């Protein structure tokens, strides 16, 4: 069984889902094509989402609140990636991007030792259904500009600004 609930967080209403193996969904309810993400999870697990409480939702709520107050920089929630092996590899690579830092899609591809897979990596990033916790918001364009994000570019900017504020990392202009 996949239990799901809704959470209101500072950047909008989210849908969260969990299996006995971990969190498999935490995404923006207003996300375009959220139904495709849900369908992929149901197909991958062979289960349907049922609105029901799950012990993981309390931990999720606590940790996401700590994130938005700057108290938490890493999440300690079990994750259940419902996707292809390539998608899972890309999503695990997202977990290695340090809090307050960014990588380009090209840098992600190089990290995955497949520099020519930039588009495939970008597509898999876009199919991540565990927003914020699996930090696809930390991936930016080669020119440093913000690029697509399921939660919208203003939300991506807000998350990156929040992390910059609490990371202690100085920007280049603050060093001089």
Secondary structure, 3 states (H helix, E strand, C coil): CEEEEEEEECCEEEEEEEECCEEEEEEECCCCCHHHHHHHHHHHHCCCEEECCCHHHHHHHHHHHHHHCCCCCCCCCCECCCCCHHHHHHHHHHCCCCCCCCEEHHHHHHHCCCHHHHHHHHHHHHCCCECCCCCHHHEECCCCCCCCCCCCHHHHHHHHHHHHHHHCCCCHHHCC
